[in-house]
């Protein structure tokens, strides 16, 4: 309650200051990964649902299955070798000196996390969209003469995204766990890499403090997801 988490045995500084210095990098990494996952999953899920059973649907499902089958560290190494070391489009590792530069440095690690996470969201959202597209209220909205973009955006997407939002909150811990591996691969000074270094150096005060902070963060995200669900479906709040 006093935020006195002790002192790091290895670095001889308060654990609170150590976590406060590393936590923003991890938060930015996971936030970027979540945004990229949504940007990848949303259009592909719509395309797969609207082209159900056709070649586009098969290709998208194959992409999602491939993304799910590859471990995060393997995807990170492939992107690191090809896009960073080979083509030199992105830095090999580390972090920038400002917010805009941090976005550039963290794009490749965020993409690594987003590829596997987007596959989970894509498959769930596709199934929900297919179910909602065949609902009676969608047929009624179409029969009323509403434009297709209004039907898809206001009626189909809003109702289909409820389960996806739930899945997004439940897999927040998976993003944090993936950040531990990604930060180690890309050399990012975040709490994930700090956790690994503290475990190997047996710095128990840091490990304990990080565990508590990450648990609180996941709990806050789950509460935010519950609030968002109530906005999407008012019946949940009653």
N, C-alpha and C positions, 0 to 999 in steps of 0.2 A: 504493500500500500504506500510505502514511503519511496518506492522506486530505488531503494538501496539494494542493488543486486550483488554487492560485493566488489572485489577487485580481481582483475585477471592475474593469475599466477605467472603466466609467461610474459605479459607485456607491462605489468605493474601499473595499470591505469584502471579507473572505475569501469565496470562492465557496462553501465548505463551510457557513458560517453562513447565507448567502443561500439555499442549497438547503434546509437544515434548517428554515428559517422557512417556506418555501413548500410543501415536500413533504407535510406532513400534510393540507393542504387537498385536494391532488390525490388522495392515497390514500383519503381519506374519500369524495371524489366518485366515483372509480372503483369503490370497494367498494359504495356505495349503488346505483350504476348496475347492477352485477352482480347484486345482490340483487333489485332491482326487475325486471330482465330475467328472472330465474328465476321470480319471483312471477307475471309476466305469461305467460311461455311454458309453464310446467308445467300449469296447469289448462286452458289453451286447447289445448295439444297433446293432453292426455287426451280432452278433449271432441271434438276433430277426429278422433282415432283411433277412438274408440268410435262416432262418427257418420259414419264414412267414406262418402263419396258422397252425403250428405244436405245439406240447406240449411245446417245449422250448420257443417259442414266447409267448404262453399264460402265462407261469410262469413268464417271464420277465415283461410282461405288468401288471400282477397282483402285482408283487413287486413294480413297479413304481407307480401304483395306491395306494397301501398301504402307500408308502413313502409320496405321495402327500397329503394323507388324515390326516396324523398325524402332529400336531403342533410341532414346533421346540423345545419348552420347554418340551413337553411330551417325545420326542425322547431323549433329553438330560438327563432327569430324569431316563429313563429306562437304558441308557448306564451308567449313574453314579452309579445307584444301582447295576447293574449286573457286569460290567467290572471293576469298580473302588472299590466300597464298598464291593461287594461280592467276586469276584475273585482276587481283588487287583493287576490286571495287569497294571493299570494306577493310577496316583495320583488322589485324590478326587477333588482337585482344586488348584488354585494358579498358579504361574509361576516359571520357573527355574532361575538359576543364570547365564547361558550362552546360546549360540545359540543352541548347540546340546541338552542341557537339556530342552530348551524352546520347541524344536520340540517334545520332549517326553511328556511334560506337555500339549501341545496344540493339540496333536493328537486326543484325545477324543472329545474335543469341535469342532475341525475341521470336524471330522467325523459326528458329529451331524448336522452341517450346510450342509455338502456334500450330505447326504442321500436325503434330500428333493430337493436340487438343481440338483443332478444327475438325478432324476426322470424327471424333466422338460427337461434337455438336452437329455436324453435317448429317450423320446417320439418324440421329434423334429428330432433328428438325425436318428432315425429308419424310420420315414416317408420320410425324404430326401433320405436316402440310397435306400429305395424301389423304389422311383421315378427314381433315377439315374440308378439303376441296369437295369431298363427296357428301358433306353434311347438307341438310335441308335448307338451313338459313342461307347458305352460299348460293344454292340454286334459286331461292326466293329473291336474294339481292340481285342476282343476274337477270332474273325475269322482270324485276322492276326497271331495268334499263340503266343501272349504275355502270359507270365506266369500269373497265376491267382492272385498271390500276387502283381504283377505289376499293373494289371488291377484294383484291389481293392484299392491299396494304392495310385497310381498316378492319376487314372482317377475317380474312384468312390468316394473315401474319400475326395479328394480335392474339387470336385464340390458339394458334399453333405454337407460339413462342413461350407459353406458360411453362410447359414441361422443360423446354430448353433453358429457360432462366433458372429453374430448379437445378438442372444438371450443371449449369455454369457455376452455381454456388457450391454444389457438392464436390466439384472437381477443383476448387480453389486450392485445397491442400495438395492435390497432385501437381498444380503449377508451382507451388512452393517447393515441393520435393524435386521437381524437374529443374528448378532454379539452382538447387544445390549442385547438381551434375553440370548444368550449363555454365555456371559461374566458375567451376573448376576447370572446364575445358577451355573457356575463353579468357580465363585469368581476370575475372571481374571482381573487384573488391566489394562484395556484398555479404549479406549475412549467411548465405549458403556456403560460400567458400570459407567464411569465418567459422562456421559450424564444423566443417571438415577439418580445418587446421586445429581447432580447439579439441576435437576428439583425439586426433593423433598426438597432440601435446598433453593430453589429459588435463586440460584446463577446465575443471568441472564447474567452476563458477560461471564461465562464459556459456558453456553448454546448457546449464540450468536456466540462465537468463534468456538465452535465445529460444529455448523451448517454451518458456512462459510467454514471451513476446509473440511468437508465431501462433500459439494457441489463441491468444487474444485477437490477433489480426483475422484469423480464420473465423472466429466467432462473430466479429464485427461484420465481415462479409456475408455470413449467413443471415444475420439480422437485416442487412441491406437487401438481400435477395427476397426475404419475406415481405419487406415493405414494397418492393417492386412488383411482387406477385399480386399484392392487394391492389396496386394501381392498374394492373392488367386485367384482373378479374375481381370486381368488387364483392363477389360472393364469398371470397376467401376471408375477408375482414369481418363478415357478419357471423 
